[in-house]
Amino acid sequence: MNRRQFVSVTAAALVPGPMSSQHVDPALIDYFEQQLEGHYRADMYLGPHDLIGTVSAQYQLIDKLIRSAKGEVRRGLLRAGAAYAALVGWLYQDAGDLGAAAFWRGVTQEIAVRSRDAHLIGYSLVNQAHVRTDLSDGYGVIDLCEAALDLSDGLLPKIRVMALQQQAHGASLTGDRAAVDQLIDTAGSLLSRVDDDLPWGNACRRTPAYLEVQRATCYGRLGLGREADALWAQVLDVVPTTARRDRGVYLARHATSAATAQEPDHAVEIAREAVAIAIETRSARMMRELRTLERAMRPWHDAPVGRDLTEILAPVGKGS
């Protein structure tokens, strides 16, 4: 990352003071929380690039207000700020900039600690683990998720579900299928108890077949093509077409599972829709999944089905 990129990524979080003091109305906490839900929905439709600037600017405003707010208003804004920082980190991660994502995950953790909210601190640790997953650091993922689960016996079921499913990804990176199933099954036993009204960390409620998405992803990582293929078929039946980015990622993973299961024609058929969504959303995660598909299809590189895949992938660039 060059200096200009660094300044662009960090500018909203590293605004120097002192700043002029101002009155901060408690109603602003509700305002930012309501805006957050809209940003989550827009992320599903648009992907990361069109939202990073907007959400970063709102985080910067929250940071400015925190410097004037007192008491419970300040604590409430700190909680909102942690959620906004987490979303900025996610957007950079989806855009493929893991350096920027790691920076903003660190900001999330700092603000969460300042809020003294154990649930948010756990959430921030799971966010850090998510970056470690993308870095293929299985033991790092497990360490962070175990730290989150150790925080408090009273940790919200939502945070426990998030930590357990992310720990399953760590287990898949270390080749431990038994742990993957055990962790996801344990998370499943908690899912019906997720009933908080917090505006952040609600993917487990918002995403259809949330835990089976995680299981299918882990199975694909473990090379269990047939098992993953069957799960992805079930998942994609319930994912709405409006969730464009998520659907595209799932389709690309499904195509890879089909290739691993020695069904190259099926893989290419699935890839067509995934590429169309990749072009539209510019999600780096989706591009990475398509590169994984291309590697899985190498045995058929010189066959007609392999040439079909090359043609399908051409609009997203060679090696996509």
Disulfide bonds with the S-S distance in Angstrom:
none
